[in-house]
Amino acid sequence: MPKRTVAKKNWTIMVYLAGDNNLDSAGAVDLKEMKQVGSNDQINVLAQFDRAGTKAQTTRYYLRKNTTLAKDAVQSLGETNTGDPKVLYDFVNWGVTNYPAAHYLLVLWNHGAGWDDANLYAGDVFSGATPPVSRKGQPLGAMRGVAGRALPARQVRAGISRTRRALFRTTVAKAVRDRAIAFDDQAQDYLDNIELKRVTTQIKKLLKRKIDVLGMDACLMSMVEVAYQLKTTADYMVGSEETEPGEGWPYDRILKALAARPAMSPAELSAVVVKEYVASYGSRDNVTQAALNLVRLDSVLKAVDGLAKVLKGVLANPGARNGIMTARAQVQEYSSPYDDYCDLLDLCALLDQRVGDAGVKKACAGVKQAAAPAIVASGFKGSAVANSNGISIYFPKRKLSPLYGSLDFVKQSVWSGFIEAYLQSISR
């Protein structure tokens, strides 16, 4: 495709829709939302949508208001594998080359599971029945396989041979209830966190700077471990501590706010996403969203490292140990089976109250001080998430995952050492 010569705008929004799964119809709904505002003289709104089924096409769109979606199609790529980092890179390269801007928001649209995907294939929902899932009032179809058949459980369990951890995975049963699963059915592939860091590093080289805002329209991604993994490749990250309902981001509201003020900074747009996301849900939806300044993550890691050392040091004291156990039992945690994730600042507040140790109090204050500039904006709606402050951390109640040690955050702190010592101290 020949290179377009166009004037640089304020923002280019690039939404990577991994829809070759039962989120296919949800992607169509979100494209309609984006088109309610569309591109203008200061904003480019782009999407790449991989649709479900063996005969479906992956299409790139330059989205506009008052046009048909077919007229917005710029390029057809045939069948692609959204789990291939090269496919993501090629989309961004196309967007940056043909629709240059001062700032870029890249949205990864799929299902997330925080850092831990060990439970991906628990459950059996691929029996052929249509899952009871809806998005923005429209029902989502069953996960489709070859020739339009629902994937049998044995194919789902055996069809993916890769063993590396994936960043965007979850239990199948939970995926059906919430945001569905984001792997490519036809390719039987997915993006893992090693690949995502690598591809965002390549995108950074393409841009000759970091991505301005990396959006996670996915579940459970606003974790210190996930954010730290991406701190060298993006300036800001927007995501949710809790699972996202099927509706995901309200693209119409977000783009309307940006169109009204296209000169907003990356920090301002990140905060707008948080505000509009929370505002789009009801009081009983139990939603969270936060924007993080990734440059500040080094200070957060240092503070958490200090807290871990102090906590490990007081475990031999029965009173202090009981205080830690009480804090862990009462802390804000997130949807099962991800209740091993808890809000970092709520944890510190409870440790401060329950442990009664001067060193712990000082360390908790240090985490709060370090996190304040890292959390650009945070919001929640619903009593079940009322103690959410924007960033979560892994604190398992029974067993430390052997996969945890591969994360950058864990390699550079002793948090996992504290967890291991804590779990040993409370074991029978």
N, C-alpha and C positions, 0 to 999 in steps of 0.2 A: 504494500500500500504506500503511495507516495506521501512524503512528509508534508504536512499542512503548514502553511505560513500564516500564523494568526498572532494577534496581539496578546501579550501576557495579561491575564486577569488577576484579580485578588486571590481567588480560591479555585482550586480544582478538587472536587469531591469524587473519589473513586470507590465504588462499592463492589466488592468481590463476592458474588452470590454463589455459594456452593450448594446448588439446588438439585444435584443428581441423587436424590433421595426423597423421602416423603415431605420435604419442605418445598417441593417444586411449586405447588400452587401458592404457597406463602410468598415466594419470590415474586410471582406475578402481582400479588397484592401490594408488595412494597414498591415495585416499579411504578404502579399507579399513584402511590403516595408521592413518590419523587416527582412525578410528572405534574402534580398539582402546583408545583412551583417551577421546577425545571431550570434550565440554564438561562443566563441573561448576559448582559454586557460586562458583568463583573464576576460571574460565577459559572464554572463548567460543572455539570452534573453527569458523571459517567457511571456506567455499570457494565459488568460482565456476568452473564447469567448462564450457567451450565444447567440445562434442564434434564429431567429424568427420562430414562428409557434409551434403548439402543439406537433408535432412529432420531432422537432429539438432537438439536443443534445447540452449540454454545454461541451466544450472540453478544456482541459489544454494542452498547447504546450511547448515544449522545442525547440525553433526555431533555425534552422541551415541553412547555405548556401548550395546550390547544393543538396538539398533533396526535395522530395515531401512534401507537407504540411501533408499528411496522415502519413508519416513516422515520422513527428515531434510530432504527437499526443502522449501524455504520459498517459492521463487518460480521460475517458468519465464519466461525472457525471449525465447524463440524463437531465431532465428539471430542471433548477434552477431559483430562483428568485433573480435577481441582486439587487433588492431593499432591500433585507434582509441583515443587517449588518453581520450576521454570515457567509453568503456566501463570502463576501469580506474578512472577517477575515480568513476563512478557506483557501482561495486562498493564502493569504500572509503567513500563517502558513506553508502551503505546500511548498511555494517557499523558505522560510527561512530555513526550515528543510532540504530540499533536495538539495538546491543550495545555500549554505552559501557564503557570501561575506563580504568584509570589509565595503562596502557601498551599500545602497539600494535606487533605484528610483522607486517609486510607482506612476503609471499614472492612473488617473481616466478618462476614455474615454466615453464621452457622451455629453449631451448638458447642458450648464449652464445658469443661469440667475442672477448671482451675488447673493446678499442676498435675493432679493425680487422676490417671485414667485406668487404674487397675481393674475397675469393675465393669468395663465396657460390655462384655458379653453375658453379664448376669441376666437371667430371665429369658423368656421365650415368647416374643410377641409376633414373630413372623410366621404365624400359622395360616395366613391368608385372609384373616379378618381385617376389616378396615379399622384402624385405630381411632378412638374417639377424640380426635384432635381438631381444633378449629383455630383460625387466626383471623382477627379482625372480622369475625362473624362468618367467615367462609370455611367450610370443612376442608381438611387436608386429606388427601387420598392415602391409600395403603402404600407402604414401601414397595416399589415395583422393581422387578428383575427382568431377565431376558424374556422377550416376547410378551411383556406386560404382565407376567405372573408375579405374585408376591414371592419374595425370597423365602425359601424354606429355612428353618432354624439351622439345619446342618450346614447349609451353604454359608450362612452368616457366620457361624462359628468357625468353619474350616476355610472359608474363602479368602480370609486375610492372613497371609503368611508372614507379614512383616512383624518384627518383635520390638522395635523401638517404641518408646512412649510417644503418644500423640498428644498434642496440646489441646485439640478439640475433639474430645471423646467423652462418652458418659455411658451409664448403663442403658441398655436398650429400653427397658421398662420405663425408666425415668425420662428418657428422650421422648417417648411417645406421649407422656403426660405433659411435658413442658415444651421444649423448644425443638424436639426431634434431634436426629443425629446427623453430623456433618461429615460423612465420608462419601466418596464417589462410588455409587453402587456398581457402575459398569466397570470401573478400573479397580474396584475393591482396594482403595488406597485412601490416604488421609495425610494431612500435614502434621508432623510431630514438632515438638518444640525446638529440637536441634535444627531441623530444616527451616523453621520460621525465623530463628535467629540468623541463620546463614542467608536466607533470602532477603531479610530486611537489611542485613549488612550490605548485600549487593545493591539494594535500592538506595541506600545511603551513598554508595559510590556513584551511582547514576545521578543522584541529585547534587552530589558534592557537598552534602550536609545531611543532617538527620531528617527523618520524616517529621513534619510539624505535629500532626496528631494521628495516633494509631487508635482506631475505634474497634472495640470488641462487641459487636452485636451478638452476644453469646452469654452463656451462663457462667457465673462463679469466677470470673477472670480478674477481678480487682483484688489480687493477692500480692503481697510483698514479694513472694518468690517469682511470680510471673512478671511483674513489673521490673524486678531487678534483672531478669533474663534479657529484657529488651531495652535496658537503659542506655546502651551505647548506640542504638539505632533510631530512637524516636525521642522527641522532646516531651510529648505528653501522651498519656494513655487514658482512654475512657472505658470503663467497664463496670460490671456489677459484682458485688460480694455474694448476693443471693442468686438463685436461679432466675432467669428471665421468663415471664409468661410468653405464650406463643406470639403475642403481638410484637414483641421486640421493640426496636426504636421507632418513634413517631417521626418518620422522615419528612412528612409534610410540615409539621410544626418546627422542626429544626431548620429546614431550608427556608421557611418563611421568615424566621428570625434572622438568618444570615442574609437573605435578600434585602431585608430592611436596613441592615447595617453591614454591608459587604467588606468594610475595612477593619472588621474586628480582628483582634490578634488570635494566635493559636490558644492562648490561655483563656481568652474570652469565649471563643467558640466551644472549647471543651466544657466550660461552665454552662453554656447554653444547652448543650446536649444533656447534661445532668438535670438542669431545671425543667426542660421540656419533657424529658423521659418521665420524671417523677410526676409531673403535672398531668400527664396523659393517662394515668392509672387511678383507680378508685381507692378508697381508704382501706379496703379489705384485701387488696391485691398483694400486699407484702412484697414490695419491690424496693430495690436499692440501686443506686448508680453513683459513680464517683469519677472525678478527673484527677489524675496524678501527674505531678511534675517529676519526670524521671531523673532529672539532673540531681534531685535531692535524695535519691535512693541510697547513695553511699553513706550519708549521715544517718539514715534510718537503719541501715545494716549495722553500722558501728554501735548505735544505741541498743539495738536488739542483742547484739553480741555481748555488750556489757550487762544487759539484763540476764541473759542466759548464764553468764559466769556467776553472777550473784545468786541466782536461784539454785544453781547446781551446788553452790557452797553452803546453802542453808538446808539442804535436804536431810541432813543428819539430825536436824532439830525437829522433833516430833510435832511441836506446835506450828512451826513454819511449814512443815510438809503438809499438815492438815489444812493450813490456810491456803496453800497452793491448790490442794485438792478441792477445797470449797470454791475457790475462784474458777477453777476449770469446770466445775459442775454448774455454776451459775452464769457463765459467760455467754454472750450472744454467739450462737453458732448457726450453721446454715443447713439447708435441706439434706436429709438422709438420702443416700449414703455418704454425703459430704459433710456430716456433722463433725468431722475431724478438722474442719476449717472454722476458725473463730475470729471475731473482730479484735484486732490488735490493741486498739486503744481501750476498748471495754475490758479486755483482759488486764491491761495495766491498771485501770481504775480499781478493779476488784482485788488484784494483788496488793495494791497500796492499802486497801481497806482491811483485807483478811490476814495478811502475813504478819504485819506488825514488826517488821525489821527495818532499821534505818537505811541499810544498804539497798534493800529492795525498793523502798520508797524513792530514794535518789535515782535509782536506775529506771524506775517507771516514769519519773518526771523527765528523765533524759529522753526516753522514747517519745513521750508526748511532745517535747520541745522539738525533736528532730522531725516528727511526722507533720507538725503544723504547716510548715512551708511546702511539704511534699503533696499535701491534699489540697488541691486548688479549689475543689467544690465537692460536696457530698450531700446526698439527699436520700430519704427513704419515705415510704408510705406503708403503714400497716403496723399493728401492735406486735406481730411476731418478729419484726426486724427493727424494733424501736431503739435498740442499743447499738445500731450500726453507725460507724463513724467514717467509713470510706475505704478501709484497707484491712484485709484479713490475713491470717497466718495459719500455717499447719500446726496443730497441736493435738495429735491423736490420743484417744482415751485408752486404747488397749495395746496397739502394736505399731511400731515404727516401720513404715514401708521401706523395703530395701532399695526402691527406686529413688527415694528422696535425696540420697547422697550425690546424685548426678547433676543437681541443679547448681548454677553459679552461686546463688545466695547461700546454699548450704556449704559449698566448698570454701567460702570466705568468711564463715561465722561458725560459732560453736553451738548454735541453736539446736541442732540435731543431737549434739552430745548431751545437752540438758534434757531433751525429751527422753533419750535412752536411759539416762540416770534416773529420771523421774519415774518412768514406767517400771523400771527395776525396783525402785524403792517402794512402790505401792502394790507390787505383785504378791501373790500368796506364796 
